[in-house]
Amino acid sequence: MVWCGDCGWRTSVGSGYDRLGPFRNPVLPVSRERLMQNSFSFEDTGSGIHRLSAFVIPAWVVTVMTASLVLQHPVFLAGVFLSSIPLAVAARVLRRWAHSMKYMGLMCVAIIIINVIVSNQGAHVLWQSAVHLPLFGTPRVTVEALAFGAAMAVRLSCIISVFTLLNLCVHPDELMRAAIKLRLPYRSVLITSLSTRYIPVLMEDARTISDVQRSRGLDFSRGSLVERIRNRGALILPLLSNSLDRAAQVAEAMESRAYGADVKRTFYRDAQLALRDYLALLLVGCGMVLTIVMGISGVGSYQYYPALGELSLGAQDVGLLLLLVVLLSSVSLAGVIPRGGSLD
């Protein structure tokens, strides 16, 4: 458990390194509920990625997100998505990252279906209905709508993937210190940090309350739809009450620490950069510059409507794609480099 010195929030960091001491907890079998909770919370596995400065992973997240928004070609989007895997492997969180991506797969299917329903454009029609709807026109399924929906699903997967790794690899306190060092408003940073912490804590409370209700004989998966909705009330009401109690405790803890006083803030630890952090930031910066240059020059663009463009890539496009993937994946290698001295 970690206690935040600014707000008094206690949060679990899972198995592995505990920031309150150098001890390590034994790795125990992870249940499905616990795995789902850990997929959205910080998990210090003792890897080199977790020892990087809190500036590195957020900069990498911004670069990958920019690349996923600027590039249009499906092959380029797939390459950007695959660049997250080396970081997940190096951080030793591949299982939790894959668990999040499994749920993202269901969302991708929903995105493709919704795009096919709302968009009837495209020159290659696979199926067309004989009924004309007032708002949607004549429903039909086109190859272009399927391809565009799949590309948007991959793009969203890139964004969800990098933010999942951000939650798993960067402690909220470290992220808050880095944001404050960038001269961002402290109040906004603190609210963002509390919101980030609240999601895994809320999931842990829901799991605990659900286990308590099951021990009393309440089954959430049986009965009619009305009965299952009624049974969920036994989970929602205690969860809401517990959330309000926790909010009051956080407010009292912040007040006891003189939050809002007009004084200069000090920190027990400062967000410093080492040699490998500067190297990682340099590689990420090169990836950002390359992404912007590719977007301006039209590399990675693709036409979905009214007819699909050619998927084939030229030698220059393949070279730029490989260079971009290497730059985005090189952050995983920075964690292997010894920390060395600080340059701050």
C-alpha positions as CSV (number, residue, x, y, z in Angstrom):
1,M,0.0,0.0,0.0
2,V,1.2,3.5,-0.8
3,W,0.3,6.6,1.1
4,C,0.3,9.9,-0.9
5,G,1.8,12.7,1.2
6,D,-0.4,15.3,-0.5
7,C,-3.8,13.8,-0.1
8,G,-3.5,10.9,2.3
9,W,-4.8,8.4,-0.3
10,R,-3.8,4.8,0.2
11,T,-3.6,2.7,-2.9
12,S,-2.3,-0.8,-3.7
13,V,0.6,-1.2,-6.1
14,G,0.2,-4.9,-6.4
15,S,3.0,-7.5,-6.0
16,G,6.6,-6.5,-6.5
17,Y,8.5,-3.5,-5.3
18,D,6.8,-1.4,-2.5
19,R,7.8,2.2,-2.4
20,L,7.6,2.2,1.4
21,G,10.5,-0.3,1.6
22,P,12.8,-2.5,-0.4
23,F,10.9,-5.7,0.3
24,R,9.2,-7.8,-2.3
25,N,6.0,-9.6,-2.0
26,P,5.8,-13.2,-3.2
27,V,4.1,-13.7,-6.6
28,L,0.9,-15.5,-6.0
29,P,-1.6,-16.9,-8.5
30,V,-3.7,-14.1,-9.9
31,S,-7.5,-14.6,-10.2
32,R,-9.5,-13.2,-13.1
33,E,-11.0,-10.4,-11.0
34,R,-7.6,-9.4,-9.6
35,L,-6.0,-9.6,-13.0
36,M,-8.7,-7.2,-14.4
37,Q,-8.0,-4.8,-11.5
38,N,-4.3,-4.9,-12.0
39,S,-4.7,-4.3,-15.7
40,F,-5.6,-0.7,-14.8
41,S,-3.3,0.0,-11.8
42,F,0.4,0.6,-11.3
43,E,2.4,-2.6,-11.0
44,D,6.1,-2.3,-10.1
45,T,7.8,-5.4,-11.4
46,G,11.3,-4.2,-10.7
47,S,12.1,-3.8,-14.4
48,G,14.3,-1.1,-15.9
49,I,11.2,0.5,-17.5
50,H,9.9,1.2,-14.0
51,R,13.2,2.8,-13.1
52,L,13.0,5.3,-15.9
53,S,12.1,8.9,-15.2
54,A,8.4,9.8,-15.1
55,F,9.0,12.1,-18.1
56,V,9.9,9.2,-20.5
57,I,6.8,7.1,-20.7
58,P,4.3,10.1,-20.9
59,A,6.5,11.5,-23.8
60,W,6.3,8.1,-25.5
61,V,2.6,8.0,-25.0
62,V,2.2,11.4,-26.6
63,T,4.4,10.3,-29.6
64,V,2.5,7.0,-30.2
65,M,-0.9,8.7,-29.8
66,T,0.2,11.4,-32.3
67,A,1.4,8.8,-34.8
68,S,-1.9,6.9,-34.5
69,L,-3.9,10.0,-35.2
70,V,-1.7,11.4,-38.0
71,L,-1.1,8.1,-40.0
72,Q,-4.0,6.7,-42.0
73,H,-2.6,3.6,-43.7
74,P,-3.7,0.3,-42.1
75,V,-0.2,-1.1,-42.2
76,F,1.3,2.0,-40.5
77,L,-1.4,1.8,-37.8
78,A,-0.6,-1.9,-37.2
79,G,3.1,-1.1,-36.9
80,V,2.4,1.7,-34.4
81,F,0.2,-0.7,-32.4
82,L,2.9,-3.5,-32.4
83,S,5.5,-1.0,-31.1
84,S,3.8,-1.3,-27.7
85,I,4.6,-5.0,-27.3
86,P,8.4,-4.6,-26.7
87,L,7.7,-2.1,-23.9
88,A,5.2,-4.4,-22.3
89,V,7.7,-7.3,-22.5
90,A,10.5,-5.2,-21.1
91,A,8.3,-3.9,-18.3
92,R,7.2,-7.5,-17.5
93,V,3.5,-6.5,-17.7
94,L,2.7,-8.4,-21.0
95,R,0.0,-10.6,-19.3
96,R,-1.9,-7.6,-17.9
97,W,-1.5,-5.6,-21.0
98,A,-2.8,-8.5,-23.1
99,H,-5.7,-8.9,-20.7
100,S,-6.7,-5.3,-21.4
101,M,-6.3,-5.8,-25.1
102,K,-8.6,-8.8,-24.9
103,Y,-11.4,-6.6,-23.7
104,M,-10.4,-4.0,-26.3
105,G,-11.0,-6.7,-29.0
106,L,-14.7,-6.7,-28.1
107,M,-14.8,-2.9,-28.4
108,C,-13.1,-3.2,-31.8
109,V,-15.8,-5.5,-33.0
110,A,-18.5,-3.0,-31.8
111,I,-16.7,-0.2,-33.6
112,I,-16.7,-2.1,-36.9
113,I,-20.4,-3.0,-36.5
114,I,-21.5,0.5,-35.7
115,N,-19.5,2.0,-38.6
116,V,-21.1,-0.5,-41.0
117,I,-24.6,0.4,-39.7
118,V,-24.2,4.2,-39.8
119,S,-22.1,4.4,-43.0
120,N,-23.5,3.1,-46.2
121,Q,-20.8,4.7,-48.4
122,G,-18.5,2.7,-50.6
123,A,-18.3,1.4,-54.1
124,H,-18.0,-2.3,-53.3
125,V,-21.3,-3.5,-51.9
126,L,-21.4,-6.8,-50.1
127,W,-25.0,-6.7,-49.1
128,Q,-27.9,-4.3,-49.5
129,S,-31.3,-4.3,-48.0
130,A,-34.5,-3.8,-49.9
131,V,-36.0,-1.7,-47.1
132,H,-35.5,2.1,-47.0
133,L,-35.2,3.5,-43.4
134,P,-36.0,7.2,-42.8
135,L,-32.8,8.1,-40.9
136,F,-30.3,5.5,-42.2
137,G,-31.4,5.3,-45.8
138,T,-31.0,1.9,-47.5
139,P,-28.9,-0.3,-45.2
140,R,-26.0,-1.9,-47.0
141,V,-22.6,-3.4,-46.1
142,T,-19.6,-2.2,-48.1
143,V,-16.0,-3.3,-48.1
144,E,-14.9,0.3,-47.5
145,A,-17.1,0.7,-44.4
146,L,-15.6,-2.5,-43.0
147,A,-12.0,-1.4,-43.7
148,F,-12.6,2.1,-42.3
149,G,-14.1,0.6,-39.1
150,A,-11.2,-1.8,-38.7
151,A,-8.7,1.0,-39.1
152,M,-10.5,3.1,-36.5
153,A,-10.5,0.1,-34.2
154,V,-6.8,-0.3,-34.6
155,R,-6.3,3.4,-34.0
156,L,-8.3,3.3,-30.8
157,S,-6.4,0.2,-29.7
158,C,-3.1,2.1,-30.1
159,I,-4.4,4.8,-27.8
160,I,-5.8,2.4,-25.2
161,S,-2.7,0.3,-25.3
162,V,-0.3,3.2,-24.5
163,F,-2.5,4.6,-21.7
164,T,-2.7,1.1,-20.2
165,L,1.1,0.8,-20.2
166,L,1.3,4.3,-18.7
167,N,-0.9,3.2,-15.8
168,L,1.1,0.0,-15.3
169,C,4.6,1.5,-15.6
170,V,4.4,5.0,-14.0
171,H,3.4,5.5,-10.4
172,P,0.8,8.3,-10.1
173,D,2.9,10.1,-7.5
174,E,5.9,10.1,-9.9
175,L,3.7,11.3,-12.7
176,M,2.4,14.1,-10.5
177,R,5.9,15.3,-9.6
178,A,6.9,15.3,-13.3
179,A,3.8,17.4,-14.2
180,I,4.5,19.9,-11.4
181,K,8.1,20.2,-12.6
182,L,6.8,21.1,-16.0
183,R,5.0,24.1,-14.3
184,L,1.5,22.7,-14.8
185,P,-1.2,23.9,-12.4
186,Y,-0.8,22.0,-9.1
187,R,-4.6,21.8,-8.5
188,S,-5.3,20.3,-11.9
189,V,-2.4,17.9,-11.6
190,L,-3.6,16.7,-8.2
191,I,-7.2,16.2,-9.4
192,T,-5.9,14.2,-12.4
193,S,-3.8,12.1,-10.1
194,L,-6.7,11.4,-7.7
195,S,-8.9,10.5,-10.6
196,T,-6.3,8.0,-12.0
197,R,-6.0,6.4,-8.6
198,Y,-9.8,6.2,-8.1
199,I,-10.4,3.7,-10.9
200,P,-8.4,0.7,-9.6
201,V,-9.6,1.5,-6.0
202,L,-13.2,1.5,-7.1
203,M,-12.7,-1.8,-8.9
204,E,-11.1,-3.3,-5.7
205,D,-14.1,-2.1,-3.7
206,A,-16.5,-3.6,-6.2
207,R,-14.7,-6.9,-6.0
208,T,-14.7,-6.9,-2.2
209,I,-18.4,-6.0,-1.9
210,S,-19.2,-8.6,-4.6
211,D,-17.4,-11.3,-2.6
212,V,-19.2,-10.3,0.6
213,Q,-22.6,-10.5,-1.1
214,R,-21.8,-13.9,-2.6
215,S,-20.8,-15.2,0.8
216,R,-24.3,-14.3,2.0
217,G,-25.8,-16.4,-0.8
218,L,-26.5,-13.6,-3.3
219,D,-25.9,-14.7,-6.9
220,F,-25.6,-12.0,-9.5
221,S,-25.7,-14.4,-12.5
222,R,-29.0,-16.2,-11.9
223,G,-32.6,-15.3,-12.2
224,S,-34.5,-13.2,-14.7
225,L,-33.2,-9.9,-16.0
226,V,-35.3,-8.0,-13.4
227,E,-34.0,-10.1,-10.6
228,R,-30.4,-9.7,-11.7
229,I,-30.8,-5.9,-11.9
230,R,-32.4,-5.9,-8.5
231,N,-29.5,-8.0,-7.1
232,R,-27.0,-5.4,-8.6
233,G,-28.5,-2.9,-6.2
234,A,-26.8,-4.8,-3.3
235,L,-23.5,-4.0,-5.1
236,I,-24.1,-0.4,-6.3
237,L,-25.5,1.1,-3.1
238,P,-22.6,-0.1,-0.8
239,L,-20.2,0.9,-3.5
240,L,-21.7,4.4,-3.7
241,S,-21.7,4.8,0.1
242,N,-18.1,3.6,0.4
243,S,-17.0,6.0,-2.4
244,L,-18.6,8.9,-0.5
245,D,-16.9,7.9,2.7
246,R,-13.6,7.8,0.9
247,A,-14.1,11.2,-0.7
248,A,-14.8,12.6,2.8
249,Q,-11.6,11.0,4.2
250,V,-9.5,12.4,1.3
251,A,-10.9,15.9,1.9
252,E,-10.1,15.6,5.6
253,A,-6.6,14.4,4.9
254,M,-6.0,17.2,2.5
255,E,-7.3,19.8,5.0
256,S,-5.1,18.4,7.7
257,R,-2.1,18.9,5.4
258,A,-3.0,22.5,4.8
259,Y,-3.9,22.0,1.2
260,G,-4.6,25.3,-0.5
261,A,-2.2,27.3,1.8
262,D,-0.3,30.0,-0.1
263,V,3.2,28.6,0.5
264,K,5.9,27.3,-1.6
265,R,5.6,23.5,-1.9
266,T,8.5,21.2,-1.2
267,F,8.9,17.5,-2.1
268,Y,10.7,14.6,-0.4
269,R,12.0,13.4,-3.8
270,D,12.6,15.4,-7.0
271,A,11.9,14.2,-10.5
272,Q,15.5,14.0,-11.8
273,L,16.8,12.7,-15.2
274,A,19.6,10.3,-15.7
275,L,21.7,9.6,-18.8
276,R,19.4,6.8,-20.0
277,D,16.4,9.1,-19.5
278,Y,17.9,11.7,-21.8
279,L,18.7,9.0,-24.3
280,A,15.1,7.7,-24.2
281,L,13.7,11.2,-24.6
282,L,16.0,11.8,-27.6
283,L,14.7,8.7,-29.3
284,V,11.1,9.5,-28.5
285,G,11.7,13.1,-29.8
286,C,13.1,11.7,-33.1
287,G,10.0,9.5,-33.4
288,M,7.8,12.6,-32.9
289,V,9.7,14.6,-35.5
290,L,9.6,11.7,-38.0
291,T,5.8,11.4,-37.4
292,I,5.2,15.1,-38.1
293,V,7.4,14.9,-41.3
294,M,5.5,11.9,-42.5
295,G,2.2,13.6,-41.9
296,I,3.3,16.7,-43.8
297,S,4.8,14.8,-46.7
298,G,1.8,12.5,-47.0
299,V,3.6,9.3,-46.1
300,G,1.2,6.9,-44.4
301,S,-1.9,8.4,-45.9
302,Y,-4.6,6.2,-47.3
303,Q,-8.0,6.5,-49.1
304,Y,-11.0,4.6,-47.8
305,Y,-13.9,6.3,-49.6
306,P,-15.3,6.0,-52.2
307,A,-13.0,3.1,-53.0
308,L,-10.1,1.6,-51.2
309,G,-6.6,2.6,-52.2
310,E,-3.7,0.3,-52.8
311,L,-2.3,-1.4,-49.7
312,S,1.1,-2.0,-51.3
313,L,3.9,0.2,-50.0
314,G,7.0,1.5,-51.8
315,A,10.5,0.9,-50.6
316,Q,10.7,4.4,-49.1
317,D,7.4,3.9,-47.2
318,V,8.6,0.6,-45.8
319,G,11.9,2.1,-44.7
320,L,10.1,5.0,-42.9
321,L,7.7,2.6,-41.3
322,L,10.5,0.4,-40.0
323,L,12.4,3.4,-38.7
324,L,9.3,4.7,-36.9
325,V,8.7,1.3,-35.3
326,V,12.3,1.1,-34.2
327,L,12.3,4.5,-32.6
328,L,9.0,3.9,-30.8
329,S,10.2,0.5,-29.6
330,S,13.6,1.7,-28.5
331,V,12.3,3.0,-25.2
332,S,12.2,-0.7,-24.1
333,L,16.0,-0.8,-24.6
334,A,16.6,2.3,-22.6
335,G,15.4,0.5,-19.4
336,V,18.3,-2.0,-19.8
337,I,21.0,0.8,-19.6
338,P,22.4,1.4,-16.1
339,R,21.0,4.5,-14.6
340,G,24.3,6.3,-14.1
341,G,24.6,9.7,-12.6
342,S,21.9,12.3,-12.7
343,L,22.3,15.4,-14.9
344,D,19.9,17.5,-12.8
